[in-house]
Amino acid sequence: MPHRAPSSDNRVLHETMARLYKDYKLPQDKEEALCFYCKLPSDTIDYAPSLKVAYALGEKTIEDEKIPLYRVKCCRECNSTLSVGENRIYIWSRAAWIYAHYLKRYERILSIKVWSEKDFNDFGPNMQEYILQGYNQLEILGQRLKRILHISSIAAEHSKISSQCDYCGTSIRGPSITKKGLRRRFCSAICRTRWWNAPETAQLGNNPRRY
């Protein structure tokens, strides 16, 4: 399965962490060459969490928190979308990230008007062809979004670590940090940083210990 080769700067990171990952797919998935998230043809591999995040967490944290390390086949669009949200650790949260971004990215297609048969027949051939092309795009996108949402819900149900983000309240599965004995979980590095820098937590010290 072809995937992006790591740069020379990241080769050690890649080789160190990639050996810890296991292949993952749903029992009903039979086709090997399709994206795990949206079922388009795949030509890359997604690591959940990303190799960079796994390396930053360290093997001890991964073992202590029982964080699963999975690799799945992925299309280029889903993979590039995840590169922006690479701090999402679990497959379900990565699927949710893709879903949210696709809703924004394809807002125009999702808002395509569905014409009645009578109104459709009143259009000329060129306009009818244009409308049908839009319907086709909407159908394909709808199937992709349905699959991504399914992955998000199924993977979340399988996760054994459940909580809410202590900064924004989002339902999450993920590693925690402690501050003077206070254990906290966050949905992303952004929320973790915001909580850590908040005035009400500043008095607890400046040396977080991650688990």
N, C-alpha and C positions, 0 to 999 in steps of 0.2 A: 504494500500500500504506500504510494508516494506521499510524502509530506515535506514541509519546508525544512531544509537542513539548517541546523543552528549555525549562527555566525561563530567565528573563531573565538570571540570574547565570551560567548555563552556555551561553548562546547563542553567545558568541564561541568557546568551546571546541568546541562542536558544529560550527559552520560551518568552523572551522579544520581540524579533523581528519577530518570526515565525507567530505570530498572525496577523501581518500586511500584510502578503502575500496572494495573490489570485491565484487560479488555472487558468492556461492559456493553451489553445490549439487552433489550427486553425479550422475554421468551417468545413472543409472537413475531419478532423481527426475523425474517428469513433471508431477505436480500442483503448481501454483503457489501454492495457497492453504493449504498444510499446513505445520506446524511442521517445520523442518529436523531438530530433535532427536528428537521423539517422534511426529510425523505426526498430531497433533491439528490442528484448524483454527487457523490463525495469525491474529493481529491485532496483532502488534508486530514489531519488528526487533531482532535481537541483533547488537551489534558485538563482534567478537573480534579483539583485546582490546577492552575497553570504551573509550569515548572518553576517559574520565578517565585511564585507565592509559596510553593512547597519547599523550595530551598530556603526561603526566608523563615518559614515556620520551624524547619529542622525536623529530623527524624524522631527525636524524643517527643516533641509536641504532637506530631502526627500520631505516634503510638499512644501517648497518654490520652489524647482526645479522641482516639479511635476514628480519625478522619480517613474515609475511604479515598484511595487514589485510583481514579479510573481514566482510561483513554477510550475515546469513541471516534468513529468515522464521522467526518464533518465536511460540509460543503464550504467553499471559500467565503461565501457571504456570511454565513453563521460564524465562521472562525474569525473573520476580520471584525465582526461585531463584538465578539467576545474579547478581542484584544483590548478593547476600550474598557470592558468590565472584568478584567482578568482577576480582580480581587474577590470575585464570587467563587467560593470554595466548592460548593456542592453542585451536582448536576442539576438539581431542581432549581436552584437559584440562578444558574447560568441560563437555563431555559427561560425562566421568568424575565431575565435581562433581555434576551433576544426578543421575546414576545413584546415587551414594552417598547423596545426600539423599533420593531417592525410596525407597530401601530402608528408611530409617529412618521416613520419613513414612507409608509405607503398610505398615508391619510387620504391622498387624492383618489387612489384606486378604491379604497374602502367606502368612499363617499359617492361612488358612481351611482347615478340614478337608474333604477330599473323601470323601464317604460312598459306601459300596457301594450298588449298586442295591437290594439287599434292605433295608438299613437305611433308605435314602431312602423306600422305599414304605411303611415302617412309620410315617412321620410323617404328620400331618394336612395338609390343603391349605395352610393359612396358613404352616406351618413349611416345607413344600416350596417355596412361593413365595419365602420369605425366603432359603432355601438357594440357589435358582436365581439370585436377585439377586446373591448373593455370588459365585457362579460367574462371572456376567457381568462383575462388577467385576474379578475376578481375571484373566479372559481379556483384557480391555482393557488392564489394567495390565501384564500379561505382554508384550503386543505392543509397548507403549510402551517398556518396559525393554529388550526385545530390540533395538529400533531404536536406542536411546540407546547401548547397548553396542557395536552395530555401528559407529555413528558414531565412537565413541571409538577403536576398533581401526583403522578405515580411515584416519581423519585422522592417527593416530599413525604409521602406515606411510608416509604421504605426507610427513611432516615430515622435513626434512633436518638438523635440529639435534637431536642425541640425547645424553643424558647422564643423570646421577643427581644428585639433590639432595644438596649437600654437607653438609646438616644432618641430614636424616631418611632419605636413601637412596632416596627414591621416584624411579622412572624418569620423566624429564621432558624436555621440549623448551622452552627458554626463554633469555632474556637472562642475562648474567652480570655480576658486578662484580669489581673487582680491589682488592686491599689489599696495598700494597707489592709489586706484581708478581705476587701470587698470584691466579689467575683462578678464580672460583667460580660455580656455578650453583645456583639454588634453585627449588623448586616453588611457592613463594608468598612474599609479603612477610613473613609471620610467620616462616618459616624463615630468611629473609635477615636479619631483625632479630635473631633469637635467636643466629644464628651470629656476627653482627657484635658483639653485646654479650657473647659468651662470654669468660671470663677468658683462655683460651688464645689468642684472637685480639686481645685488647685492646692488646697490645704492638705491634701492627703499624701503629698510627696511627688517626686519627679522621676522616679525610676520604676516604670512598669515592668512587671514580670509576666511573660506570656506563657500560656499553657496549651 
